[in-house]
Amino acid sequence: MDFLISQELGLSRSYATKLIRMGRVMVSWSDRVKPALKVQTGGSVSVDLPPPEDLELQPEDVPFQVVYEDQDIVVVNKPAGLVVHPAPGHWRGTLVHGLLYRYPEMMELNGVRRPGIVHRLDGTTSGLMVVARNGLAMEGLIRSFKGRMVEKVYIAAVSGSPCPKEGEIRFPIGRDPGNRKRMAPVDWGRDAHTAYRTLWSHGGYSLLLCQIKTGRTHQIRVHMKAIGHPLVGDRLYGGACPRGWEVERVFLHSWRLSFQHPRTGKMMSFVCPLPDELIKFIVQVRRGL
C-alpha cells in the first residue's frame, strides 16, 4: 500500500507510510490499513492529503545574474548548484529567496513557496529562466507555457555519438518504479517531446542543441539516457564524469529562451553563453586532454 501511494501521488515512500499511520488512507476491502497491506485488484483507495504547510520565506542575498528586467518580468541566468524553490533538503538559499531579496513585491505572488516561478531548471542545470513580478505577468506566462508557445533550447554534452545526428524523441515520462528520485520512459507517463541536433562529436563525446517541446521533469536527461547517450556529469542517470568534473552539475545549459511578453505581446528572445566550467570541458575534449 505504501508503495502504491508513493507511486500514484509522487510522494516519498516514508511520507506515504506516515499518511497511512495517521489514518488518512482508506481502502474498500479492509477496515485496517497498514503500510504492508496487499493491494487488491478492483479495489478502491482514497487518500486524505493534509494541506501544505506554510513557510515563512525570508529574503536572502543569493547570487545570480539578472539578464533583463522590467515592471512585469525578470530573466535570470541561474548558476548550477542553485535550487529554484524551497523543497526538502533545500529550505534556505534558493533562487526564490534571492528573488525576494531583490524584488520584495513578489512575496504576494503564487502562495509562499514559489512566488513568480512559472517554470524551473534542475539544481544541476544552469542558464535562462523567466520569472513573473506581478499577477498579470504570472497569468500570461503560465498561458504561454501551457500553450507550448515558449521556445526553450539547451546545450548539452553527451557520451558517444547519437545516430542519427539529428532527430526527435517522443517517449512518455513518469516516475521510475525502481527509484523515486529518477524519472523514466514509461507507458503510463506524460507525453514528452525533445528535438536534438549534433553540433560536433569528438573524443567519445558529442555537443548537442536540444529543444524541448514539453516541460517534463528531467526531460532531456531521461530522453538522452533512453537512446544510449546520457549527459556528461549526470550521475543520477549514469552519465560519464571525466576527471576533474564538478560533482554538483550536469552538462546541460538553458541557452536560448523565447516567449511573448505578457503585457505588450512582443516576442522576446534571450541567449546566455556557456559558463566557464563547461567551456573548459569543451576545450579539454577538443584538445584530447
C-alpha positions as CSV (number, residue, x, y, z in Angstrom):
1,M,0.0,0.0,0.0
2,D,2.8,2.5,0.9
3,F,4.4,1.7,-2.5
4,L,1.2,2.2,-4.4
5,I,0.5,5.6,-2.8
6,S,4.1,6.8,-3.3
7,Q,4.0,6.0,-7.0
8,E,0.5,7.3,-7.8
9,L,0.9,10.6,-5.9
10,G,4.6,11.2,-6.5
11,L,5.4,11.1,-2.7
12,S,8.3,9.6,-0.9
13,R,7.5,6.1,0.5
14,S,8.2,7.3,4.0
15,Y,5.6,10.0,3.7
16,A,3.1,7.6,2.3
17,T,3.8,5.4,5.3
18,K,3.2,8.4,7.6
19,L,-0.2,9.1,5.9
20,I,-1.3,5.5,6.4
21,R,-0.3,5.6,10.1
22,M,-2.1,8.9,10.5
23,G,-5.3,7.2,9.4
24,R,-5.6,9.3,6.2
25,V,-5.8,6.3,3.9
26,M,-9.0,4.2,3.4
27,V,-9.5,1.1,1.2
28,S,-12.6,-0.7,0.1
29,W,-11.5,-4.2,1.1
30,S,-10.3,-3.8,4.7
31,D,-11.1,-1.8,7.8
32,R,-7.4,-1.8,8.9
33,V,-4.9,-0.2,6.6
34,K,-1.2,-0.8,7.2
35,P,1.8,0.1,5.0
36,A,2.3,-3.6,4.2
37,L,-1.3,-4.2,3.2
38,K,-1.5,-6.0,-0.1
39,V,-3.4,-4.2,-2.9
40,Q,-6.4,-6.0,-4.3
41,T,-7.4,-5.9,-8.0
42,G,-10.6,-4.0,-8.4
43,G,-10.4,-2.3,-5.0
44,S,-10.5,1.4,-4.4
45,V,-8.1,3.6,-2.4
46,S,-8.8,7.1,-1.1
47,V,-6.1,9.4,0.5
48,D,-6.9,12.4,2.5
49,L,-3.9,14.7,2.0
50,P,-3.2,17.3,4.6
51,P,-2.9,20.9,3.4
52,P,0.6,22.1,2.6
53,E,2.5,23.7,5.5
54,D,3.1,27.4,5.1
55,L,6.7,28.5,5.0
56,E,7.9,31.9,6.2
57,L,10.1,32.8,3.4
58,Q,12.9,35.2,4.5
59,P,14.7,37.1,1.7
60,E,18.3,36.2,1.3
61,D,21.1,37.7,-0.8
62,V,21.6,34.8,-3.1
63,P,24.0,35.3,-6.1
64,F,22.5,35.0,-9.6
65,Q,22.7,37.2,-12.7
66,V,19.8,39.3,-14.0
67,V,19.8,39.3,-17.8
68,Y,16.8,41.5,-18.2
69,E,14.1,43.1,-16.1
70,D,11.1,45.4,-16.4
71,Q,8.0,46.1,-14.3
72,D,6.5,42.7,-15.2
73,I,9.3,40.1,-15.6
74,V,12.8,39.2,-14.7
75,V,15.0,37.0,-16.9
76,V,17.8,35.4,-14.8
77,N,20.9,33.3,-15.5
78,K,20.7,30.6,-12.9
79,P,24.0,29.1,-11.9
80,A,24.3,25.3,-11.5
81,G,24.0,24.3,-7.8
82,L,21.3,26.8,-7.1
83,V,17.9,25.2,-6.4
84,V,15.0,27.2,-7.8
85,H,12.5,27.0,-4.9
86,P,12.3,25.6,-1.4
87,A,12.0,21.8,-1.1
88,P,13.0,19.1,1.4
89,G,16.7,19.5,2.0
90,H,16.7,23.0,0.5
91,W,14.7,25.2,2.7
92,R,17.1,28.1,2.5
93,G,19.4,29.8,-0.1
94,T,17.2,29.1,-3.1
95,L,16.6,31.3,-6.2
96,V,13.2,32.2,-4.7
97,H,14.9,33.6,-1.6
98,G,17.2,35.6,-3.8
99,L,14.4,37.0,-5.9
100,L,12.5,38.1,-2.8
101,Y,15.6,39.9,-1.6
102,R,15.9,41.9,-4.9
103,Y,12.1,42.2,-5.6
104,P,10.2,42.3,-2.3
105,E,6.8,42.8,-4.1
106,M,7.0,39.2,-5.4
107,M,6.2,37.9,-1.9
108,E,2.5,38.3,-2.7
109,L,2.6,36.1,-5.7
110,N,1.6,32.4,-6.0
111,G,1.5,31.4,-2.4
112,V,4.5,31.2,-0.2
113,R,6.8,28.6,-1.7
114,R,7.2,29.6,-5.4
115,P,6.4,33.3,-5.8
116,G,6.8,34.3,-9.5
117,I,8.0,30.8,-10.6
118,V,6.3,29.6,-13.8
119,H,8.9,27.1,-14.9
120,R,12.1,25.7,-13.4
121,L,15.5,24.2,-14.0
122,D,17.1,21.3,-12.2
123,G,19.5,22.4,-9.5
124,T,22.4,20.8,-11.5
125,T,21.4,22.8,-14.6
126,S,22.4,26.4,-15.5
127,G,21.0,29.0,-17.7
128,L,18.0,31.2,-18.6
129,M,14.7,31.4,-16.7
130,V,11.9,33.9,-16.8
131,V,10.1,34.9,-13.6
132,A,6.9,36.9,-13.1
133,R,6.9,40.1,-10.9
134,N,3.1,40.5,-10.7
135,G,-0.2,38.7,-11.2
136,L,-0.7,39.9,-14.8
137,A,2.7,38.6,-15.8
138,M,2.1,35.4,-13.9
139,E,-1.1,34.6,-15.7
140,G,0.3,35.5,-19.1
141,L,3.4,33.4,-18.8
142,I,1.5,30.4,-17.4
143,R,-0.8,30.5,-20.5
144,S,2.3,30.7,-22.8
145,F,3.9,27.7,-21.1
146,K,0.7,25.6,-21.1
147,G,0.1,26.5,-24.7
148,R,3.6,25.5,-25.6
149,M,4.4,28.9,-27.1
150,V,7.7,29.2,-25.3
151,E,10.9,28.2,-27.1
152,K,13.4,26.5,-24.9
153,V,16.8,25.5,-26.4
154,Y,19.5,23.8,-24.3
155,I,23.2,23.0,-25.0
156,A,24.1,19.5,-23.7
157,A,27.1,17.3,-23.9
158,V,26.6,13.5,-24.0
159,S,28.6,10.4,-24.1
160,G,29.1,8.9,-27.6
161,S,27.7,10.0,-30.9
162,P,23.9,9.9,-31.4
163,C,22.8,8.2,-34.6
164,P,21.1,9.7,-36.4
165,K,22.9,13.0,-35.7
166,E,19.6,14.9,-35.7
167,G,16.2,13.6,-34.6
168,E,13.2,13.7,-32.3
169,I,12.5,11.7,-29.1
170,R,8.9,11.1,-28.1
171,F,9.0,8.7,-25.1
172,P,6.4,9.4,-22.3
173,I,8.0,10.2,-19.0
174,G,6.9,9.1,-15.5
175,R,8.5,8.3,-12.2
176,D,10.9,5.4,-12.3
177,P,9.2,2.5,-10.4
178,G,12.6,1.3,-9.1
179,N,14.0,4.7,-7.9
180,R,11.7,7.5,-6.9
181,K,14.4,10.1,-7.4
182,R,14.6,9.3,-11.1
183,M,12.2,9.7,-14.0
184,A,12.0,7.1,-16.8
185,P,10.3,6.5,-20.2
186,V,7.2,4.5,-19.1
187,D,3.9,3.7,-20.9
188,W,1.8,5.4,-18.2
189,G,3.9,8.6,-18.3
190,R,3.1,12.0,-19.6
191,D,3.7,13.0,-23.2
192,A,7.3,14.3,-23.7
193,H,8.9,15.6,-26.9
194,T,12.6,16.5,-27.4
195,A,14.3,17.5,-30.7
196,Y,18.1,17.3,-30.8
197,R,20.9,18.2,-33.3
198,T,24.5,17.2,-33.0
199,L,26.9,20.1,-33.3
200,W,30.1,18.0,-33.2
201,S,31.4,14.7,-31.9
202,H,35.0,14.2,-30.7
203,G,36.9,12.1,-28.2
204,G,33.9,10.0,-27.2
205,Y,31.6,12.9,-26.5
206,S,29.1,15.0,-28.5
207,L,27.8,18.5,-28.1
208,L,24.1,18.9,-28.9
209,L,21.4,21.5,-29.2
210,C,18.2,20.2,-27.6
211,Q,14.8,21.9,-27.9
212,I,12.1,20.7,-25.6
213,K,8.5,20.9,-26.8
214,T,7.2,19.8,-23.4
215,G,8.4,20.5,-19.9
216,R,8.7,17.2,-18.0
217,T,10.9,16.7,-15.0
218,H,14.5,15.7,-16.1
219,Q,13.2,15.5,-19.7
220,I,16.4,15.9,-21.7
221,R,18.3,13.8,-19.2
222,V,15.8,10.9,-19.4
223,H,15.4,11.1,-23.2
224,M,19.2,11.1,-23.9
225,K,19.7,8.2,-21.5
226,A,16.9,6.3,-23.2
227,I,18.7,6.4,-26.6
228,G,22.0,5.4,-25.0
229,H,23.7,8.8,-24.7
230,P,23.4,10.1,-21.1
231,L,24.6,13.6,-20.3
232,V,28.1,14.2,-19.1
233,G,28.2,14.6,-15.3
234,D,24.8,13.1,-14.8
235,R,25.5,10.7,-12.0
236,L,21.7,10.0,-11.5
237,Y,21.3,8.7,-15.0
238,G,24.7,7.0,-15.5
239,G,26.4,9.8,-17.4
240,A,30.2,9.9,-17.7
241,C,32.1,12.0,-15.1
242,P,35.5,12.8,-16.6
243,R,38.5,13.5,-14.4
244,G,38.1,16.9,-12.6
245,W,34.4,17.1,-13.3
246,E,32.2,19.2,-11.0
247,V,30.2,16.8,-8.8
248,E,27.2,19.0,-8.5
249,R,26.4,19.8,-12.1
250,V,25.4,18.2,-15.3
251,F,26.5,19.5,-18.8
252,L,23.1,21.0,-19.5
253,H,22.6,24.7,-20.1
254,S,19.5,26.7,-20.9
255,W,21.0,28.6,-23.8
256,R,18.1,30.3,-25.6
257,L,14.7,31.3,-24.2
258,S,12.0,33.0,-26.4
259,F,8.5,34.0,-25.3
260,Q,5.7,36.6,-25.7
261,H,5.9,39.4,-23.2
262,P,2.8,39.1,-21.0
263,R,1.8,42.8,-21.2
264,T,2.9,44.0,-24.6
265,G,2.6,40.8,-26.6
266,K,6.1,41.5,-28.1
267,M,8.2,38.4,-28.8
268,M,11.4,38.4,-26.7
269,S,14.4,36.2,-27.1
270,F,17.5,35.8,-24.9
271,V,20.7,33.9,-25.3
272,C,23.1,33.0,-22.4
273,P,26.7,31.9,-23.1
274,L,28.0,28.7,-21.5
275,P,29.6,29.1,-18.1
276,D,33.3,28.8,-17.7
277,E,33.4,25.2,-16.4
278,L,31.5,23.9,-19.4
279,I,33.7,25.8,-21.8
280,K,36.7,24.3,-20.0
281,F,35.4,20.8,-20.6
282,I,34.8,21.5,-24.3
283,V,38.4,22.8,-24.7
284,Q,39.8,19.7,-23.0
285,V,37.8,17.4,-25.2
286,R,38.8,19.2,-28.4
287,R,42.4,19.1,-27.4
288,G,42.3,15.5,-26.5
289,L,43.2,16.1,-22.9
